[in-house]
């Protein structure tokens, strides 16, 4: 991609950005939110058209009008939310984009081909099983298998690890390395530095729609990558401010839910940020849902401003002044068919 520019109204989303991908390479793309990563991906996959610049494949200029063109050129993408049809089986999901396979489905051939592709990835999935029973990591495996079935040459991995456990991340990385060995060019987008340094061969940084740097992994440090991303030294990122702590607002003692979490004890004061850390599956979200009245608890006490309270429903929590911002914005946070105004004013 040479000199790619894209403007939306007064916003210059991309400004003369160039990016080169090579066969058998994992190339990481870094940048803050709004740096232009998503716009660049959408141009590569035919969702947007660039205002300026050229896209070349094997040194020859190509035009990508839509996702079908991208597919024809061997360009595919997987996202943190896999695009799986839950009521179709694994094999059907792998071959769903094959428009020219004929009106009659040869099931035995399709199952055999699906099994062969999964064997390439060293993954054992039942190709006849419904996709709704797959884990998120298995769904991403199916997405990768679908890309392979379409003779993928460039695979874009857009924050694919966001909701995966550490074990699932390593499984995904093994798949990525196998594709690299097969000569596929991979573009890996992530905000997690440790993942970038674990998997990437080269690293490109975007900032405010501009190309800032491209270097081999060994020439990049966490500090230099962050400096390129934000435009200042890492020491200036989080300046500790002294803020006087107010009264204790919320206190939890012995909060427990069978087979979910046990003996949770913590308190938070006005003017304080309390962090909840843990791996995927550590049940942080369940504790938050319990405090917001979405999930019932079996035992324990919750106090608000020193007085015991019963939070059985979200309405109980909201009356106290407790709000909940979910990690799953699409399914639980927003009503996508409604306007921004309607979403903001929903009770």
MARFISE-358170 format. One line per 4 residues: number of its first residue (from 1); their letters; for each residue x, y, z of C-alpha. Coordinates in nm, 4 decimals. Layout:
N
NUM) A) X Y Z; ...
//
This chain:
347
1) XXXX) 0.0000 0.0000 0.0000; 0.1568 0.3275 -0.1134; 0.0514 0.6780 -0.0105; -0.2957 0.5811 0.1140
5) XXXX) -0.5104 0.8754 0.2259; -0.8722 0.8807 0.3420; -1.0837 1.1678 0.4717; -1.4259 1.1629 0.6381
9) XXXX) -1.5609 1.5182 0.6342; -1.3104 1.7314 0.8246; -1.1383 1.4245 0.9732; -0.8224 1.3046 0.8014
13) XXXX) -0.8359 0.9361 0.8959; -0.5287 0.8386 0.6912; -0.2631 1.0721 0.5551; -0.0129 0.9318 0.3025
17) XXXX) 0.0245 0.5942 0.4770; 0.2403 0.3212 0.3229; 0.2580 -0.0398 0.4391; 0.4392 -0.3403 0.2928
21) XXXX) 0.3559 -0.7027 0.3745; 0.5729 -0.9974 0.2714; 0.4903 -1.3670 0.2292; 0.5816 -1.5714 0.5342
25) XXXX) 0.5778 -1.2698 0.7664; 0.3744 -1.1652 1.0701; 0.3569 -0.7859 1.0632; 0.2141 -0.6098 1.3702
29) XXXX) 0.0217 -0.2834 1.3364; 0.0147 -0.0624 1.6463; -0.1614 0.2623 1.7250; -0.3975 0.4239 1.9703
33) XXXX) -0.7719 0.4271 1.9089; -0.8270 0.6682 1.6221; -0.4782 0.6193 1.4782; -0.6224 0.4885 1.1498
37) XXXX) -0.5788 0.1131 1.1899; -0.9450 0.0262 1.1298; -0.9686 0.2565 0.8289; -0.6599 0.0962 0.6749
41) XXXX) -0.8047 -0.2520 0.7299; -1.1363 -0.1508 0.5732; -0.9551 -0.0205 0.2665; -0.7626 -0.3480 0.2371
45) XXXX) -1.0868 -0.5486 0.2580; -1.2899 -0.3321 0.0187; -1.5231 -0.1671 0.2689; -1.3764 0.1805 0.2036
49) XXXX) -1.2133 0.3221 -0.1072; -0.9000 0.5339 -0.0596; -0.9081 0.8978 -0.1695; -0.5459 0.8713 -0.2797
53) XXXX) -0.2797 0.6054 -0.3069; -0.2338 0.2665 -0.4677; -0.2606 -0.0941 -0.3572; -0.0209 -0.3380 -0.5188
57) XXXX) -0.0193 -0.7173 -0.5161; 0.2934 -0.8901 -0.6476; 0.4056 -0.5464 -0.7642; 0.0965 -0.4908 -0.9805
61) XXXX) -0.1681 -0.2248 -0.9012; -0.5064 -0.3646 -0.8019; -0.8417 -0.2060 -0.7212; -1.0512 -0.3440 -0.4374
65) XXXX) -1.4106 -0.2278 -0.4850; -1.5697 -0.4595 -0.2296; -1.5159 -0.7649 -0.0111; -1.5610 -0.9967 -0.3108
69) XXXX) -1.2673 -0.8261 -0.4828; -1.0602 -0.8638 -0.1658; -1.1528 -1.2326 -0.1487; -1.0605 -1.2759 -0.5171
73) XXXX) -0.7150 -1.1314 -0.4451; -0.6661 -1.3593 -0.1438; -0.7188 -1.0950 0.1263; -0.9205 -1.1980 0.4330
77) XXXX) -0.9738 -1.0728 0.7881; -1.0697 -1.2214 1.1219; -1.1952 -1.0037 1.4047; -1.2360 -1.0266 1.7804
81) XXXX) -1.6018 -1.1139 1.7167; -1.5982 -1.4042 1.4649; -1.8613 -1.3955 1.1903; -1.9984 -1.7450 1.2418
85) XXXX) -2.3409 -1.8827 1.1468; -2.4402 -2.0695 1.4652; -2.7070 -2.2887 1.3016; -2.4693 -2.4181 1.0337
89) XXXX) -2.2122 -2.6856 1.1040; -1.8360 -2.6326 1.1007; -1.7875 -2.7461 0.7393; -2.0728 -2.5266 0.6135
93) XXXX) -1.9191 -2.2249 0.7872; -1.5812 -2.2960 0.6299; -1.7246 -2.3061 0.2771; -2.0054 -2.0496 0.3162
97) XXXX) -1.8251 -1.7969 0.0922; -1.7787 -2.0379 -0.1996; -2.0318 -1.9067 -0.4490; -1.9334 -2.1336 -0.7377
101) XXXX) -1.9448 -2.4796 -0.5827; -2.2646 -2.5640 -0.7714; -2.6300 -2.6001 -0.6793; -2.5880 -2.9532 -0.5433
105) XXXX) -2.3835 -2.9830 -0.2251; -2.1571 -3.2866 -0.2214; -2.1586 -3.3320 0.1543; -1.9003 -3.6084 0.1698
109) XXXX) -1.6524 -3.4071 -0.0384; -1.7167 -3.0929 0.1667; -1.6590 -3.2736 0.4971; -1.3416 -3.4319 0.3626
113) XXXX) -1.2064 -3.0962 0.2416; -1.2951 -2.9286 0.5721; -1.1151 -3.2001 0.7676; -0.8094 -3.1632 0.5422
117) XXXX) -0.7939 -2.7874 0.6025; -0.8268 -2.8302 0.9797; -0.5543 -3.0967 0.9650; -0.3288 -2.8346 0.8031
121) XXXX) -0.3853 -2.6258 1.1147; -0.3368 -2.9288 1.3412; -0.6852 -2.8694 1.4874; -0.9308 -3.1478 1.5650
125) XXXX) -1.2875 -3.0223 1.5256; -1.5962 -3.2236 1.4349; -1.6826 -3.0724 1.0970; -2.0410 -3.2010 1.1257
129) XXXX) -2.1122 -3.0370 1.4631; -2.3167 -2.7136 1.4876; -2.1054 -2.4004 1.5207; -2.3123 -2.2715 1.8136
133) XXXX) -2.1298 -2.5129 2.0438; -1.7820 -2.3816 1.9583; -1.5692 -2.1784 2.1958; -1.4533 -1.8357 2.0809
137) XXXX) -1.1080 -1.9762 2.0030; -1.2630 -2.2583 1.7979; -1.4786 -2.0065 1.6097; -1.1650 -1.8150 1.5155
141) XXXX) -1.0085 -2.1414 1.3988; -1.3089 -2.1894 1.1684; -1.2624 -1.8331 1.0384; -0.8971 -1.9082 0.9609
145) XXXX) -0.9964 -2.2361 0.7934; -1.2477 -2.0421 0.5822; -0.9702 -1.8043 0.4741; -0.7466 -2.0990 0.3803
149) XXXX) -1.0296 -2.2513 0.1750; -1.0370 -1.9257 -0.0229; -0.6609 -1.9471 -0.0934; -0.5738 -1.6646 0.1446
153) XXXX) -0.2502 -1.4777 0.0752; -0.2950 -1.1886 0.3194; -0.4693 -1.2543 0.6518; -0.5605 -0.9587 0.8724
157) XXXX) -0.6016 -1.0467 1.2407; -0.7841 -0.7542 1.4029; -0.7462 -0.7802 1.7826; -0.8286 -1.1522 1.7717
161) XXXX) -0.7064 -1.2184 2.1274; -0.9230 -0.9609 2.3064; -1.1548 -1.2191 2.4656; -0.9287 -1.5250 2.4733
165) XXXX) -0.7647 -1.6965 2.7692; -0.3852 -1.7268 2.7835; -0.4049 -2.0877 2.6607; -0.6348 -1.9913 2.3719
169) XXXX) -0.4017 -1.7055 2.2762; -0.1113 -1.9498 2.2487; -0.3260 -2.1810 2.0332; -0.4049 -1.8881 1.8025
173) XXXX) -0.0371 -1.7960 1.7832; 0.0477 -2.1532 1.6834; -0.2044 -2.1259 1.3994; -0.0517 -1.7934 1.2924
177) XXXX) 0.2975 -1.9441 1.2877; 0.1765 -2.2362 1.0749; 0.0257 -1.9940 0.8248; 0.3529 -1.8008 0.8189
181) XXXX) 0.5368 -2.1237 0.7394; 0.2935 -2.1770 0.4506; 0.3865 -1.8382 0.3017; 0.0841 -1.6347 0.4131
185) XXXX) 0.1411 -1.2672 0.4983; -0.0274 -1.1858 0.8302; -0.1177 -0.8396 0.9606; -0.1643 -0.8592 1.3382
189) XXXX) -0.3401 -0.5753 1.5238; -0.3314 -0.5685 1.9034; -0.3056 -0.3285 2.1969; -0.1218 -0.5916 2.4002
193) XXXX) 0.2505 -0.5268 2.3764; 0.3534 -0.8656 2.5125; 0.1599 -1.0366 2.2328; 0.3104 -0.8152 1.9641
197) XXXX) 0.6643 -0.8903 2.0782; 0.5835 -1.2619 2.1058; 0.4514 -1.3043 1.7517; 0.5624 -1.0219 1.5187
201) XXXX) 0.8516 -1.0180 1.2726; 0.8128 -0.6456 1.1973; 0.6180 -0.3689 1.3705; 0.4518 -0.0622 1.2163
205) XXXX) 0.3154 0.2250 1.4251; 0.0436 0.4690 1.3162; -0.0430 0.7919 1.4972; -0.3181 1.0380 1.4045
209) XXXX) -0.3569 0.8780 1.0626; 0.0138 0.8996 0.9778; 0.2840 0.6363 0.9382; 0.5357 0.6892 1.2188
213) XXXX) 0.7716 0.3922 1.2023; 0.8342 0.0421 1.0694; 1.1093 -0.1700 1.2233; 1.2083 -0.5299 1.2741
217) XXXX) 1.0976 -0.6602 1.6134; 1.4499 -0.6725 1.7587; 1.4895 -0.2980 1.6954; 1.1741 -0.2075 1.8904
221) XXXX) 1.1266 -0.1807 2.2661; 0.8058 -0.1324 2.4603; 0.9181 0.2204 2.5438; 0.9985 0.3125 2.1825
225) XXXX) 0.6713 0.1634 2.0542; 0.4634 0.3568 2.3072; 0.6603 0.6745 2.2354; 0.5810 0.6367 1.8650
229) XXXX) 0.2152 0.5622 1.9398; 0.1477 0.8596 2.1698; 0.4190 1.1057 2.0697; 0.5818 1.1421 2.4100
233) XXXX) 0.8027 0.9519 2.6502; 0.6553 0.6677 2.8527; 0.7410 0.8493 3.1780; 0.4787 1.1102 3.0902
237) XXXX) 0.1941 0.8649 3.0261; 0.0461 0.8321 3.3718; 0.1216 1.1219 3.6007; 0.0183 1.0295 3.9540
241) XXXX) -0.2083 1.2951 4.0965; -0.2624 1.3341 4.4672; -0.6371 1.3303 4.5221; -0.7951 1.3473 4.8639
245) XXXX) -1.0026 1.0360 4.9287; -1.3631 1.0960 5.0202; -1.6050 0.8880 5.2192; -1.6425 0.5151 5.1718
249) XXXX) -1.9190 0.4645 4.9163; -1.9338 0.0908 4.8518; -1.8090 -0.1901 5.0741; -1.8370 -0.5637 5.0102
253) XXXX) -1.7849 -0.8349 5.2709; -1.7909 -1.2107 5.2120; -1.9781 -1.1859 4.8815; -2.0168 -1.5300 4.7226
257) XXXX) -2.2020 -1.7132 4.4471; -2.1903 -2.0912 4.4189; -1.9419 -2.2237 4.1590; -1.8656 -1.8678 4.0478
261) XXXX) -1.6814 -1.6611 4.3111; -1.6311 -1.6734 4.6879; -1.5399 -1.4499 4.9825; -1.5085 -1.1223 4.7937
265) XXXX) -1.4006 -0.8358 5.0207; -1.3219 -0.4816 4.9076; -1.4248 -0.1192 4.9497; -1.4111 0.1896 4.7311
269) XXXX) -1.4144 0.5543 4.8314; -1.5285 0.8687 4.6546; -1.2543 1.0032 4.4266; -1.0823 0.6659 4.3990
273) XXXX) -1.0224 0.4219 4.1137; -1.0241 0.0570 4.2225; -0.8794 -0.1835 3.9663; -0.9969 -0.5433 3.9218
277) XXXX) -0.7245 -0.7545 3.7587; -0.7300 -1.1144 3.6419; -0.7141 -1.3431 3.3409; -1.0125 -1.4237 3.1208
281) XXXX) -1.2291 -1.6601 3.3274; -1.1235 -1.5165 3.6645; -1.4876 -1.4060 3.7236; -1.4253 -1.0321 3.7414
285) XXXX) -1.7286 -0.9683 3.5208; -1.9506 -1.1880 3.7400; -1.8649 -0.9806 4.0466; -1.9540 -0.6633 3.8573
289) XXXX) -2.2841 -0.8114 3.7388; -2.3661 -0.9185 4.0944; -2.3029 -0.5679 4.2279; -2.5314 -0.4291 3.9574
293) XXXX) -2.8105 -0.6720 4.0457; -2.7928 -0.8767 3.7255; -2.6701 -1.1976 3.8911; -2.7970 -1.3129 4.2343
297) XXXX) -2.5529 -1.3908 4.5156; -2.5770 -1.6635 4.7791; -2.4193 -1.4829 5.0716; -2.2321 -1.1747 5.1823
301) XXXX) -2.3087 -0.8135 5.2626; -2.3026 -0.4973 5.0530; -2.2952 -0.1592 5.2268; -2.3626 0.1757 5.0622
305) XXXX) -2.2329 0.4776 5.2532; -2.2071 0.2578 5.5611; -2.5611 0.1171 5.5531; -2.6456 -0.2411 5.4439
309) XXXX) -2.8345 -0.2543 5.1126; -2.9968 -0.5266 4.9039; -2.9169 -0.5008 4.5320; -3.1454 -0.7544 4.3662
313) XXXX) -3.2070 -0.5781 4.0343; -3.0321 -0.3185 3.8161; -3.3019 -0.0733 3.9245; -3.1864 -0.1155 4.2859
317) XXXX) -2.8283 -0.0377 4.1813; -2.9273 0.2625 3.9697; -3.1306 0.4132 4.2537; -2.8133 0.4105 4.4635
321) XXXX) -2.6159 0.5765 4.1847; -2.4342 0.2669 4.0568; -2.3874 0.2318 3.6797; -2.2490 -0.0580 3.4763
325) XXXX) -2.0536 -0.0299 3.1494; -2.0267 -0.3734 2.9887; -1.7319 -0.5120 2.7907; -1.9801 -0.6616 2.5400
329) XXXX) -2.1079 -0.3401 2.3850; -2.2852 -0.5067 2.0922; -2.4866 -0.7657 2.2840; -2.5373 -0.6047 2.6241
333) XXXX) -2.4404 -0.2388 2.6045; -2.6181 -0.0871 2.3056; -2.9363 -0.1289 2.1052; -2.7732 -0.1061 1.7636
337) XXXX) -3.0981 -0.0540 1.5723; -3.1683 0.2650 1.7709; -3.0109 0.6098 1.7408; -2.7358 0.7489 1.9636
341) XXXX) -2.9893 0.9810 2.1293; -3.2215 0.6892 2.2056; -2.9379 0.4806 2.3470; -2.8196 0.7644 2.5715
345) XXX) -3.1700 0.8309 2.7055; -3.2719 0.4692 2.7659; -3.3581 0.4150 3.1350
//
